[in-house]
Amino acid sequence: MDTTLLEFEKALITGTYVKMSNELVKDAYFEEGYICGGLYENVKFENVVFVDSEIQATVFTNCSFVNCKFLSCNFSFSKFENCNFVACAMDNCNFCITNSLNCNYLSCSVTNINFEESRCESTQFLDCDFDDKALALMDKVQNIIRRCFHNSSPHSSCRLAA
């Protein structure tokens, strides 16, 4: 019975053209999940792990991600607007042609990411850990970066916002 319920819940969260609003998704593990063309508004994701998942052409508005992990995920053509990320890890993900607009990242780790043709604007980063590619995108346009760690070489550090 638990397996059926879990599969049913997973089907409600993932799939093509899913629309979800004002919901809580908590303590979930999605491996090889598929979300395409979805719209998520005011959804709170807590302790959710996405592994090898396709999250493409999906819009997240006013969503929060707390203690979530995104490992080897593809976010191509997606958009994050007015979202909050707290203590999240993003590793080996593809954010090609993805937008992060007016979002907040607190204590997040962003490593081994492809940001080709992506936009990240009016976004704040506080106490985050970046690699070179992430730092290059984050520092490009009107973003606020404070007390961040740059993990490429021991002699480099994030530039601080005024």
C-alpha positions in Angstrom: 0.0 0.0 0.0 2.8 2.5 0.8 4.5 1.8 -2.5 1.2 2.5 -4.4 0.7 5.8 -2.4 4.2 6.9 -3.1 3.9 6.2 -6.8 0.6 8.0 -6.9 2.1 11.1 -5.1 5.1 11.0 -7.5 2.7 11.0 -10.5 0.9 14.1 -9.1 4.2 15.9 -8.7 6.0 14.8 -11.9 4.9 14.5 -15.5 4.1 16.7 -18.5 2.2 20.0 -18.0 1.7 19.5 -14.3 0.2 22.5 -12.6 0.6 22.7 -8.8 0.0 25.6 -6.4 0.0 26.2 -2.7 1.3 22.7 -1.8 4.0 21.2 0.3 6.3 18.5 -1.2 8.3 17.0 1.7 10.8 14.2 2.2 10.6 12.9 -1.3 13.2 11.2 -3.5 12.9 11.4 -7.3 15.3 9.4 -9.5 15.0 9.8 -13.2 11.9 12.0 -12.7 10.4 13.8 -15.6 8.8 17.3 -15.3 8.2 19.1 -18.6 6.1 22.2 -19.3 4.9 22.4 -15.7 3.8 25.4 -13.6 4.6 25.4 -9.9 3.3 28.4 -7.9 3.8 28.9 -4.2 5.0 25.3 -3.7 7.3 24.5 -0.8 9.8 21.7 -1.4 11.5 20.4 1.8 14.1 17.7 1.9 13.5 16.7 -1.7 16.2 14.9 -3.7 16.1 15.0 -7.5 18.7 12.6 -9.1 19.1 12.3 -12.9 15.8 14.1 -13.4 14.6 16.1 -16.5 13.0 19.3 -15.3 12.6 21.1 -18.6 10.5 24.1 -19.8 9.0 24.4 -16.3 8.2 27.6 -14.4 8.6 27.9 -10.7 7.1 31.1 -9.2 7.2 32.1 -5.5 8.4 28.6 -4.6 10.8 27.7 -1.8 13.4 24.9 -1.8 14.7 24.0 1.7 17.5 21.4 2.1 16.9 20.0 -1.4 19.5 18.3 -3.6 19.6 18.4 -7.4 22.1 15.9 -8.7 22.7 15.5 -12.4 19.5 17.2 -13.4 18.5 19.0 -16.6 16.7 22.3 -16.1 16.9 23.5 -19.7 14.5 26.2 -20.7 13.1 26.5 -17.2 12.4 29.6 -15.2 12.7 30.4 -11.4 11.1 33.7 -10.4 10.9 35.0 -6.8 12.0 31.7 -5.5 14.0 31.0 -2.3 16.7 28.3 -2.0 18.0 27.5 1.5 20.8 24.9 2.2 20.4 23.4 -1.3 23.0 21.5 -3.3 23.1 21.6 -7.1 25.8 19.4 -8.6 26.4 18.4 -12.2 23.2 20.0 -13.5 22.4 21.6 -16.8 20.8 25.1 -16.6 21.1 25.8 -20.3 18.8 28.7 -21.3 17.3 28.9 -17.8 16.4 32.0 -16.0 16.7 32.8 -12.3 15.0 36.1 -11.7 14.7 37.9 -8.3 15.6 34.7 -6.4 17.4 34.2 -3.1 20.1 31.6 -2.4 21.2 31.1 1.3 23.9 28.6 2.2 23.7 26.7 -1.1 26.4 24.8 -3.0 26.5 25.2 -6.8 29.1 23.1 -8.5 29.8 21.5 -11.9 27.0 23.3 -13.6 26.4 24.2 -17.3 25.0 27.7 -17.5 25.2 28.1 -21.3 22.9 31.0 -22.4 21.4 31.3 -18.9 20.3 34.5 -17.1 20.5 35.2 -13.4 19.3 38.7 -12.5 18.4 40.7 -9.4 19.2 37.6 -7.3 20.9 37.4 -3.9 23.5 34.9 -2.8 24.5 34.7 0.9 27.0 32.2 2.4 27.0 30.1 -0.8 29.7 27.9 -2.3 30.4 28.4 -6.0 32.8 27.0 -8.6 34.2 29.1 -11.5 31.3 28.7 -13.9 28.7 29.5 -11.2 30.6 32.5 -10.0 31.0 33.9 -13.6 27.2 33.8 -14.1 26.2 35.0 -10.7 28.6 37.9 -10.7 27.6 39.0 -14.3 24.5 41.1 -13.8 23.0 43.0 -10.8 23.3 40.2 -8.3 24.2 40.6 -4.7 26.9 38.2 -3.5 27.9 38.2 0.2 30.1 36.0 2.2 30.4 33.4 -0.5 33.1 30.8 -1.0 34.7 30.2 -4.3 36.1 26.6 -4.4 38.4 26.7 -7.4 41.6 27.8 -5.8 42.6 28.6 -2.2 43.6 32.2 -3.2 40.4 33.3 -4.8 37.2 34.5 -3.2 33.9 36.0 -4.2 33.6 39.6 -4.9 31.4 41.3 -2.3 28.5 43.5 -3.3 28.6 47.1 -2.2 
